[in-house]
Amino acid sequence: MPQDFPELKNDLLLRALKGEEVERPPVWMMRQAGRYLPQYMKIREKYSFFERVQTPELACEITQQPIDELEPDAAILFCDILTIPKALGIDVELVKGKGPVIDNPIRTTDHAFSILSEDIPEKLDYVMDAMRLTRKELNGRVPLIGFAGAPWTLFCYMVQGEGSKNFAKAKQFLFSEPDAAQHVLKELTRATISYLKAQIEAGAQVVQLFDSWAGILGPEDFNRYAWPYLQEIAEAIDEVPLILYPKGTWYALERIGFKSGAEALGIDWTITPEYAREATRNNIVLQGNLDPSRLLGPPEEIERLTKRMIDRFGVQNYVANLGHGILPDVPVDNARRFIDTVKEYEK
Amino acid sequence: MPQDFPELKNDLLLRALKGEEVERPPVWMMRQAGRYLPQYMKIREKYSFFERVQTPELACEITQQPIDELEPDAAILFCDILTIPKALGIDVELVKGKGPVIDNPIRTTDHAFSILSEDIPEKLDYVMDAMRLTRKELNGRVPLIGFAGAPWTLFCYMVQGEGSKNFAKAKQFLFSEPDAAQHVLKELTRATISYLKAQIEAGAQVVQLFDSWAGILGPEDFNRYAWPYLQEIAEAIDEVPLILYPKGTWYALERIGFKSGAEALGIDWTITPEYAREATRNNIVLQGNLDPSRLLGPPEEIERLTKRMIDRFGVQNYVANLGHGILPDVPVDNARRFIDTVKEYEK
């Protein structure tokens, strides 16, 4: 790892992820660099999504906005979850009101087998440039988190061609052409490993793997088509702590807690802290899990529920976060209340 | 209950729901009267959705299409999940590619408190007419299932105003104005009870309550805002067997199994048969749970997985079904393979 970055002043997240005893839980929010921030909306007026993602100065500025505004204990690089599909030749566009749309989704085995992971770090050099710049500009205030979409979740978009409630076309392809699907999943795994390693090389001090659509798979299909790749990636990344976030996989917590090789496991709000702790028996750091829509409600309730969440998870082996990304309509002061409640938490 | 309907020839579903010993599990499919059937698409070309729902002859014909084509063990009345909101003065329209859209969603406490359940059966007499006609026309071939959306799920649409991944506006209103929200939920509960009783009076031999969006609530919010109303409805309906389908509530199976007063519990495909049986300990009949997207895959796999599903649930105290509604793109022969595999099942 490069040694010429500014010294880290707030290492609370890193200590918590190592399982060290901490004075309070670290806190950050998934999607904290996003649409609920007026300063983000200003940049959004001037630059397209891909301009924001691919211009290191913009990504750096956006990444730091929530740090300046809310002072959480970590920054997460502003980036796209679909960078890897793009690097693999899948044309992703962003259509207003629709989200990502892909002109050439994978629908044939020939197309699937043509997917090859090559030169990912080089093709995504704009991400590494943004990472290096941001790590420098953060000046050690907080650690910088890198991230990637997990193979199954990327596969969903690459085959479906757009967002979906059930990704039926992706599952149809998976179930009908399992060999071709596994080829794609394996290439995505290779790509993700080299991508995350390059991010770490460029300055990421923690990485998170988002398997946002893991929960549309039943337990057996998760074990076959998502879990092996999560595990392979988690085992390959040993330079910095890795956080797995396989949304909706309540049935797999024990396995992930004991066999993934990851340092932390992000859980959503449908899982109680007690259930998650019982399943993982303190073998892994847990991250989460306030219902993101709670930040749309009354601030007193946000404070009460955030305290209660920490009471239930416990201060140790824990990273406070939402159970999913922060929603666009959240008032900034409500997000602040969440962050501040964690920072002021006393047992 | 009226006594002048034709005698029932296939009572397998009713026997299974009573917990009687059966020779094989009964089988039907959620949304079995729907877009995967070419004969349905023909009617759909000529009549709008609300014409189909509100014209008893059309609803009757559509309800019978899957019975004629696939011979499952039950019919479910073709109807809309949003009939009650409409009867309560919420204008629901169907927008192509978008689903239900509501012009006057509930966004103020005044609007919420103005919602009053009155004369539901009279306002929805077209449903009762369709039920009577269909019960007669079915001529006792299979039992006829009636249904309603559960209060929480109806609330989601009535406040959000359209379909959504997370129903953030509905949850925002719930969390910000819990008294007004509870008023709406209570009126919906009253409405649902009188609606289901009227359906039974008109010929429904089983009723199912769909809480399709229960799973976006965390366990505590489910216990507060969804569960009490499910329980109240289940306790009020004692004329015919009631099936609860609260999608995504894996954490509440034990409670539902032991305390709901329902005869059966529908589960989705993320819950293993073993987990569901262990949680409910044969105290309630289970229904489900093949991943609907499996019907898009190879027929041999459909057969293998359907057999395996029955092996795991066991033949007794069980109704074979999908884990959610059948998808529009399913080949009819694949749906047939699912139904036939259950019907030919031998231990």
Contacts between the chains, C-beta under 8 A, distances in Angstrom:
chain1	res1	chain2	res2	distance
A	165	B	165	6.8
A	166	B	292	7.6
A	166	B	293	6.7
A	166	B	327	7.5
A	168	B	292	7.9
A	168	B	293	5.1
A	168	B	296	6.4
A	168	B	327	5.4
A	168	B	329	6.9
A	171	B	291	7.5
A	171	B	293	3.8
A	171	B	296	7.0
A	172	B	293	6.2
A	172	B	296	3.8
A	172	B	297	6.4
A	172	B	329	7.7
A	175	B	293	6.9
A	175	B	294	6.2
A	175	B	296	6.8
A	175	B	297	3.3
A	175	B	298	7.2
A	175	B	301	6.6
A	176	B	296	7.3
A	176	B	297	5.1
A	176	B	298	6.1
A	215	B	270	6.6
A	217	B	270	7.7
A	218	B	269	4.4
A	218	B	270	5.6
A	218	B	272	7.8
A	218	B	291	5.4
A	218	B	323	7.8
A	219	B	270	6.8
A	219	B	272	5.5
A	221	B	291	7.3
A	248	B	270	7.1
A	250	B	250	6.0
A	250	B	251	7.6
A	250	B	270	7.9
A	251	B	250	7.5
A	251	B	270	6.7
A	251	B	271	7.7
A	251	B	272	7.0
A	251	B	275	7.1
A	269	B	218	4.4
A	270	B	215	6.6
A	270	B	217	7.7
A	270	B	218	5.5
A	270	B	219	6.8
A	270	B	248	7.1
A	270	B	250	7.9
A	270	B	251	6.7
A	271	B	251	7.7
A	272	B	218	7.8
A	272	B	219	5.5
A	272	B	251	7.0
A	275	B	251	7.1
A	291	B	171	7.5
A	291	B	218	5.4
A	291	B	221	7.3
A	292	B	166	7.6
A	292	B	168	7.9
A	293	B	166	6.6
A	293	B	168	5.1
A	293	B	171	3.8
A	293	B	172	6.2
A	293	B	175	6.9
A	294	B	175	6.2
A	296	B	168	6.4
A	296	B	171	7.0
A	296	B	172	3.8
A	296	B	175	6.8
A	296	B	176	7.3
A	297	B	172	6.4
A	297	B	175	3.3
A	297	B	176	5.1
A	298	B	175	7.2
A	298	B	176	6.0
A	301	B	175	6.6
A	323	B	218	7.8
A	327	B	166	7.5
A	327	B	168	5.4
A	329	B	168	6.9
A	329	B	172	7.7
